[in-house]
Amino acid sequence: MKEIKLLDCTLRDGGFVNDWEFGYGNIINIFERLISSGVDVLEIGFLDDRRPFDKNRTIMPDTKSADDIFGRLDKGNAMIVAMIDYGTCRIENLAPCAESFIDGIRVIFKKHVMKEAIAYCREVKQLGYQVYVQAVSITSYSDREILDLIELVNELNPYALSIVDTYGLLHQENLMHYFELFNHNLNREIGIGYHSHNNFQLAYSNSIEVLRETADRRVLIDASLYGMGKSAGNLPLELISMYMNTSCGRNFNTAQMLEAIDINIMPFFRKSPWGYNLFFYISASNNCHPSYVKFLMDKQTLSLKALNGILDSIEPEKKLLYDKDYIEQLYRTYQSTECNDETELAELTKSLAGKALLLLGPGKNMELQKDRVLSYIEKTNPVIISVNYIPDDIAIDYAFLSNSRRYVQLGSRLLELKDRTDRKVKVIATSNVTNVKDRFDYTLNYSSLIDPNAEIIDNSFVMLLNVLVKTGVSHAACAGFDGYTYHGDNYFNADMDYRIAREKSQGINQYVTETLDRLAGTLNVEFITDSRYHK
């Protein structure tokens, strides 16, 4: 007969949002509300001996720490479990189950350490704990590998084996295929768990399908309060409990769940929201680790079309195993579209020779100190080049584009400027930027302008300075290249600001300053507006 159980993982998976720092008072209140709500299994956090004990956090070095936080609380009828990411908690840190507040241990592991993790699970079971085998990134397993896993699990005979959709990739038909493999091949006394993520907004509907499926065994559904959890979040506990009350004969007290959400969970949500968004959709739709998406989006140089092109080129075996060096190389390869730019450089050299030059950036001082800029233009009548943006009220001669994302944003403005007859604007683009319609006036080799040794290899200002050196320019005035700061606005248009520039502001400022010092004598740069690149 099918036995349905509801497992709450708020204090564990929810901790990815706040580094498990719920605060002692919140931890106790969440625990007690969940016990009062009637959940069958309550996961209290991670056991991880790399982290020191902190009563305000639900990531604990050993079972004794869990006892210190929860030991005086009433479990009610719930099974209390904790999770271990295989390799992060030595078996010596687990007291025998009879001496611990914890009843069960959930062990997560990746496919390549399957056998070692199952051996560890055996040691945990010998200590008396109910063992949950958690095969993360289930979509990385072939059917043959699933059957190999099940064979090992049947020998172990744990409390449950879970389908863990780590990156929210499963649609209904794929999920039920895995469920059927588990159901037909697992020992009947082993339960089947389902742990979902909401990248495709399918956690709720998929869980309902699992609950509806015929199975002569224990079936466990993971959920968390308000869906609090890693990436796009988890299945919301309050939703699935409502369904289980109406359709599965259960009687969970959802009012207690809502109280915990209102008092204990919403402050975290307001500070660091989780849930469905474009970032996690891109990750799931490309069947890849979200860190790949984050790495590329942080570059702020790629259109979504280009970003998806890079993700599509990731080798299948690398998709769910994040490798920073690998994705950096793919990024460089994608951007480094080679072209012969000798003719373009020769034409630019001729066009810029002997002329005063003014470079415009999108820094906030372009607005705050505009009078300086207009005064300089009136006095010197310079050739004006804007960098990855187009000013509204200053006529430019060239637009320098090194950033595909900015090019997409500027598309309509560029079309307007190319149709002008009074002052025709020409486009200088690097070869990583793909033109939508007509060819650019000048296309320059991206790979010859970047600095492969820099933390940010394709700083647009430095790339343009490299262009000027190649064309023999010896002096350039600059405005709107303010440099970066962690606090405050870096651009006059707040929509252009991005997180990675704030986080790396000091390093970027230092790098550009050092570049200017290196070029001094070959290319002298004069700042018309204030800049952190120039003291």
MARVO-89088 format. One record per residue (C-alpha): x, y, z; residue in three letters. Coordinates in steps of 0.1 Angstrom, whole numbers, padded with zeros to 4 digits, always signed. Layout:
N
XYZAla;...
END
This chain:
535
+0000+0000+0000Met;+0013+0035-0009Lys;+0024+0055+0021Glu;+0027+0093+0015Ile;+0051+0114+0036Lys;+0058+0151+0036Leu;+0094+0162+0043Leu;+0102+0198+0051Asp;+0137+0211+0041Cys;+0134+0248+0050Thr;+0162+0248+0075Leu;+0186+0230+0052Arg;+0178+0240+0016Asp;+0166+0274+0026Gly;+0200+0280+0041Gly;+0215+0285+0006Phe;+0197+0319+0006Val;+0211+0332+0039Asn;+0242+0311+0045Asp;+0221+0291+0070Trp;+0220+0321+0094Glu;+0184+0320+0104Phe;+0191+0332+0139Gly;+0185+0311+0169Tyr;+0150+0325+0176Gly;+0139+0319+0140Asn;+0153+0284+0140Ile;+0133+0274+0171Ile;+0101+0290+0159Asn;+0103+0274+0125Ile;+0110+0240+0140Phe;+0081+0243+0164Glu;+0056+0256+0138Arg;+0066+0228+0115Leu;+0061+0202+0142Ile;+0027+0217+0150Ser;+0018+0216+0113Ser;+0022+0178+0113Gly;+0050+0173+0087Val;+0062+0137+0087Asp;+0099+0144+0083Val;+0118+0176+0094Leu;+0152+0183+0081Glu;+0171+0206+0105Ile;+0202+0215+0084Gly;+0236+0203+0071Phe;+0262+0185+0090Leu;+0295+0198+0077Asp;+0327+0196+0098Asp;+0343+0224+0078Arg;+0320+0249+0096Arg;+0323+0259+0132Pro;+0294+0256+0156Phe;+0271+0287+0156Asp;+0238+0284+0173Lys;+0223+0309+0149Asn;+0231+0287+0119Arg;+0217+0254+0107Thr;+0250+0242+0092Ile;+0267+0223+0121Met;+0300+0204+0124Pro;+0286+0173+0142Asp;+0255+0157+0157Thr;+0264+0171+0191Lys;+0259+0206+0177Ser;+0225+0197+0165Ala;+0217+0184+0200Asp;+0228+0217+0215Asp;+0204+0236+0193Ile;+0174+0213+0191Phe;+0179+0188+0219Gly;+0153+0202+0243Arg;+0126+0206+0217Leu;+0096+0182+0213Asp;+0098+0162+0180Lys;+0061+0154+0181Gly;+0055+0126+0156Asn;+0081+0137+0131Ala;+0113+0120+0121Met;+0142+0144+0125Ile;+0169+0143+0098Val;+0200+0161+0088Ala;+0219+0162+0055Met;+0255+0154+0047Ile;+0272+0163+0014Asp;+0294+0133+0010Tyr;+0330+0141+0019Gly;+0322+0170+0042Thr;+0315+0153+0075Cys;+0337+0125+0089Arg;+0319+0095+0103Ile;+0336+0103+0137Glu;+0315+0134+0140Asn;+0283+0113+0141Leu;+0273+0100+0175Ala;+0253+0067+0176Pro;+0216+0074+0167Cys;+0205+0063+0202Ala;+0225+0092+0217Glu;+0214+0118+0192Ser;+0184+0140+0187Phe;+0186+0132+0150Ile;+0168+0101+0137Asp;+0180+0100+0101Gly;+0208+0112+0078Ile;+0203+0122+0041Arg;+0236+0117+0021Val;+0239+0136-0011Ile;+0266+0128-0037Phe;+0274+0132-0074Lys;+0275+0103-0098Lys;+0313+0099-0100His;+0315+0091-0063Val;+0285+0068-0062Met;+0302+0037-0048Lys;+0322+0056-0021Glu;+0291+0075-0010Ala;+0271+0043-0007Ile;+0299+0028+0014Ala;+0297+0059+0037Tyr;+0259+0054+0039Cys;+0265+0019+0052Arg;+0287+0033+0080Glu;+0259+0058+0089Val;+0233+0030+0089Lys;+0255+0009+0113Gln;+0253+0038+0137Leu;+0215+0032+0138Gly;+0203+0061+0117Tyr;+0176+0059+0090Gln;+0196+0065+0058Val;+0183+0085+0028Tyr;+0204+0081-0004Val;+0202+0113-0023Gln;+0214+0111-0059Ala;+0219+0147-0069Val;+0216+0159-0105Ser;+0195+0128-0114Ile;+0194+0140-0150Thr;+0231+0133-0154Ser;+0225+0095-0150Tyr;+0218+0072-0179Ser;+0193+0044-0174Asp;+0222+0020-0171Arg;+0238+0041-0144Glu;+0204+0044-0126Ile;+0202+0006-0125Leu;+0237+0003-0112Asp;+0228+0028-0084Leu;+0197+0009-0076Ile;+0217-0024-0073Glu;+0240-0007-0047Leu;+0210+0008-0029Val;+0192-0025-0027Asn;+0222-0041-0010Glu;+0223-0012+0015Leu;+0185-0013+0020Asn;+0181+0023+0033Pro;+0150+0042+0043Tyr;+0147+0059+0009Ala;+0163+0067-0024Leu;+0155+0102-0037Ser;+0151+0116-0072Ile;+0170+0149-0068Val;+0163+0173-0096Asp;+0191+0197-0085Thr;+0188+0222-0113Tyr;+0150+0219-0119Gly;+0154+0203-0153Leu;+0127+0176-0152Leu;+0095+0177-0171His;+0067+0153-0163Gln;+0075+0126-0187Glu;+0112+0125-0177Asn;+0104+0125-0140Leu;+0079+0097-0143Met;+0104+0077-0163His;+0129+0079-0134Tyr;+0101+0071-0109Phe;+0091+0040-0128Glu;+0128+0028-0129Leu;+0130+0033-0092Phe;+0096+0018-0085Asn;+0101-0014-0105His;+0136-0021-0094Asn;+0139-0010-0058Leu;+0132-0033-0028Asn;+0097-0026-0017Arg;+0107-0016+0018Glu;+0128+0013+0003Ile;+0109+0045-0001Gly;+0112+0068-0031Ile;+0118+0105-0025Gly;+0114+0135-0048Tyr;+0133+0167-0043His;+0124+0194-0069Ser;+0136+0228-0079His;+0114+0254-0096Asn;+0135+0266-0125Asn;+0107+0256-0149Phe;+0078+0264-0125Gln;+0071+0226-0124Leu;+0078+0217-0088Ala;+0042+0217-0078Tyr;+0027+0200-0108Ser;+0055+0174-0109Asn;+0050+0166-0073Ser;+0013+0161-0078Ile;+0021+0136-0106Glu;+0043+0116-0082Val;+0016+0116-0056Leu;-0009+0103-0081Arg;+0013+0075-0094Glu;+0006+0040-0082Thr;+0033+0026-0059Ala;+0032-0001-0033Asp;+0057+0016-0011Arg;+0066+0047+0009Arg;+0068+0080-0012Val;+0083+0111+0002Leu;+0078+0147-0012Ile;+0103+0174-0002Asp;+0091+0210+0002Ala;+0100+0241+0021Ser;+0082+0271+0035Leu;+0073+0296+0007Tyr;+0096+0275-0015Gly;+0127+0289+0002Met;+0158+0273-0013Gly;+0186+0271-0037Lys;+0184+0287-0072Ser;+0148+0291-0082Ala;+0136+0277-0049Gly;+0118+0245-0040Asn;+0083+0232-0039Leu;+0063+0255-0015Pro;+0053+0235+0016Leu;+0020+0254+0020Glu;+0009+0245-0015Leu;+0016+0208-0015Ile;+0002+0203+0020Ser;-0030+0220+0009Met;-0032+0195-0021Tyr;-0024+0166+0002Met;-0052+0176+0026Asn;-0078+0177-0002Thr;-0066+0148-0024Ser;-0045+0124-0002Cys;-0065+0122+0030Gly;-0039+0141+0051Arg;-0046+0168+0077Asn;-0017+0192+0078Phe;-0022+0224+0098Asn;-0014+0250+0071Thr;-0021+0279+0094Ala;+0010+0270+0114Gln;+0030+0270+0081Met;+0016+0304+0072Leu;+0025+0319+0105Glu;+0061+0307+0101Ala;+0062+0322+0066Ile;+0049+0355+0077Asp;+0071+0359+0108Ile;+0102+0340+0100Asn;+0106+0336+0063Ile;+0094+0368+0046Met;+0122+0390+0061Pro;+0147+0367+0043Phe;+0127+0369+0011Phe;+0125+0407+0011Arg;+0162+0408+0016Lys;+0173+0381-0009Ser;+0143+0370-0031Pro;+0143+0335-0046Trp;+0120+0319-0072Gly;+0116+0317-0109Tyr;+0136+0342-0129Asn;+0154+0346-0162Leu;+0188+0334-0148Phe;+0174+0301-0136Phe;+0153+0296-0168Tyr;+0185+0300-0189Ile;+0203+0275-0167Ser;+0175+0249-0169Ala;+0168+0254-0206Ser;+0204+0247-0214Asn;+0206+0218-0190Asn;+0236+0232-0174Cys;+0251+0242-0140His;+0238+0277-0130Pro;+0273+0288-0123Ser;+0281+0287-0160Tyr;+0252+0312-0166Val;+0263+0334-0137Lys;+0298+0335-0150Phe;+0287+0346-0185Leu;+0260+0370-0173Met;+0285+0387-0150Asp;+0306+0395-0180Lys;+0279+0420-0191Gln;+0293+0418-0226Thr;+0270+0391-0241Leu;+0235+0393-0256Ser;+0213+0365-0246Leu;+0216+0350-0281Lys;+0254+0349-0277Ala;+0252+0336-0241Leu;+0230+0307-0252Asn;+0254+0300-0281Gly;+0282+0295-0256Ile;+0261+0274-0233Leu;+0251+0252-0262Asp;+0287+0245-0269Ser;+0295+0230-0235Ile;+0304+0193-0238Glu;+0276+0170-0224Pro;+0298+0156-0197Glu;+0307+0191-0185Lys;+0272+0205-0184Lys;+0264+0198-0147Leu;+0300+0199-0134Leu;+0310+0235-0132Tyr;+0346+0242-0144Asp;+0355+0279-0143Lys;+0387+0276-0165Asp;+0366+0256-0191Tyr;+0339+0283-0194Ile;+0365+0311-0194Glu;+0381+0294-0224Gln;+0348+0289-0242Leu;+0340+0326-0236Tyr;+0373+0337-0251Arg;+0370+0313-0280Thr;+0334+0326-0288Tyr;+0345+0362-0285Gln;+0377+0359-0305Ser;+0362+0359-0339Thr;+0393+0365-0360Glu;+0393+0390-0388Cys;+0419+0408-0409Asn;+0416+0444-0398Asp;+0447+0459-0416Glu;+0425+0479-0440Thr;+0402+0492-0413Glu;+0431+0503-0391Leu;+0448+0520-0420Ala;+0416+0540-0428Glu;+0412+0549-0391Leu;+0448+0560-0389Thr;+0442+0583-0419Lys;+0409+0596-0405Ser;+0422+0604-0370Leu;+0456+0618-0379Ala;+0464+0652-0366Gly;+0429+0658-0351Lys;+0419+0665-0315Ala;+0401+0635-0300Leu;+0375+0632-0273Leu;+0364+0599-0259Leu;+0330+0598-0241Leu;+0321+0571-0215Gly;+0287+0566-0197Pro;+0300+0576-0162Gly;+0278+0598-0140Lys;+0301+0627-0144Asn;+0290+0631-0180Met;+0259+0646-0165Glu;+0273+0662-0133Leu;+0302+0679-0151Gln;+0286+0684-0186Lys;+0296+0720-0187Asp;+0333+0710-0188Arg;+0326+0686-0217Val;+0307+0712-0237Leu;+0333+0738-0230Ser;+0361+0715-0243Tyr;+0341+0707-0274Ile;+0335+0744-0281Glu;+0372+0752-0278Lys;+0388+0723-0297Thr;+0361+0710-0321Asn;+0373+0674-0315Pro;+0365+0642-0333Val;+0342+0625-0307Ile;+0341+0587-0301Ile;+0315+0573-0276Ser;+0322+0539-0260Val;+0293+0514-0258Asn;+0267+0541-0254Tyr;+0254+0571-0273Ile;+0248+0605-0256Pro;+0214+0621-0262Asp;+0226+0657-0265Asp;+0262+0655-0279Ile;+0268+0649-0315Ala;+0294+0621-0320Ile;+0315+0611-0350Asp;+0321+0574-0340Tyr;+0305+0548-0318Ala;+0329+0522-0305Phe;+0312+0489-0297Leu;+0330+0460-0280Ser;+0300+0447-0261Asn;+0272+0426-0278Ser;+0248+0433-0250Arg;+0252+0471-0253Arg;+0249+0468-0291Tyr;+0215+0452-0288Val;+0204+0479-0264Gln;+0216+0507-0288Leu;+0202+0491-0320Gly;+0174+0517-0327Ser;+0196+0547-0318Arg;+0223+0535-0342Leu;+0198+0532-0370Leu;+0187+0568-0364Glu;+0222+0581-0364Leu;+0232+0563-0396Lys;+0203+0580-0414Asp;+0215+0615-0405Arg;+0229+0637-0432Thr;+0243+0666-0412Asp;+0269+0645-0392Arg;+0272+0609-0403Lys;+0281+0586-0374Val;+0304+0557-0381Lys;+0305+0525-0361Val;+0338+0509-0350Ile;+0330+0474-0337Ala;+0352+0446-0324Thr;+0348+0412-0341Ser;+0329+0396-0313Asn;+0299+0419-0320Val;+0277+0405-0347Thr;+0259+0431-0368Asn;+0222+0427-0372Val;+0219+0441-0408Lys;+0245+0461-0426Asp;+0282+0456-0420Arg;+0299+0479-0395Phe;+0320+0507-0409Asp;+0351+0493-0392Tyr;+0355+0458-0377Thr;+0386+0453-0356Leu;+0401+0421-0343Asn;+0388+0415-0308Tyr;+0416+0391-0297Ser;+0443+0417-0306Ser;+0427+0443-0283Leu;+0420+0424-0251Ile;+0444+0417-0222Asp;+0443+0379-0216Pro;+0461+0383-0183Asn;+0436+0407-0168Ala;+0408+0397-0145Glu;+0384+0413-0169Ile;+0401+0407-0202Ile;+0379+0430-0223Asp;+0376+0463-0205Asn;+0360+0485-0232Ser;+0380+0517-0223Phe;+0413+0498-0224Val;+0403+0482-0257Met;+0397+0516-0273Leu;+0430+0529-0260Leu;+0447+0499-0277Asn;+0429+0509-0309Val;+0443+0545-0306Leu;+0478+0532-0301Val;+0475+0510-0332Lys;+0463+0540-0352Thr;+0492+0563-0340Gly;+0471+0586-0319Val;+0493+0603-0293Ser;+0468+0624-0273His;+0431+0619-0263Ala;+0408+0637-0240Ala;+0383+0617-0220Cys;+0350+0624-0203Ala;+0327+0601-0184Gly;+0353+0575-0175Phe;+0347+0578-0138Asp;+0361+0545-0126Gly;+0341+0523-0103Tyr;+0329+0524-0067Thr;+0312+0497-0047Tyr;+0287+0523-0032His;+0269+0548-0053Gly;+0261+0551-0090Asp;+0287+0542-0115Asn;+0267+0553-0146Tyr;+0245+0583-0153Phe;+0219+0557-0164Asn;+0213+0533-0135Ala;+0202+0506-0159Asp;+0237+0502-0172Met;+0252+0494-0138Asp;+0261+0458-0130Tyr;+0270+0439-0099Arg;+0304+0425-0109Ile;+0318+0460-0116Ala;+0309+0470-0081Arg;+0324+0439-0065Glu;+0356+0443-0085Lys;+0357+0481-0085Ser;+0391+0485-0067Gln;+0408+0459-0090Gly;+0393+0475-0122Ile;+0404+0510-0111Asn;+0439+0498-0104Gln;+0442+0479-0137Tyr;+0431+0509-0158Val;+0454+0532-0139Thr;+0483+0509-0144Glu;+0474+0507-0181Thr;+0474+0545-0184Leu;+0508+0546-0167Asp;+0522+0520-0191Arg;+0509+0539-0222Leu;+0522+0573-0210Ala;+0546+0586-0235Gly;+0530+0567-0263Thr;+0494+0578-0257Leu;+0488+0607-0233Asn;+0453+0607-0218Val;+0437+0639-0205Glu;+0406+0637-0182Phe;+0381+0664-0187Ile;+0358+0651-0160Thr;+0368+0637-0126Asp;+0380+0601-0127Ser;+0393+0575-0102Arg;+0418+0566-0130Tyr;+0435+0600-0125His;+0444+0617-0093Lys;
END
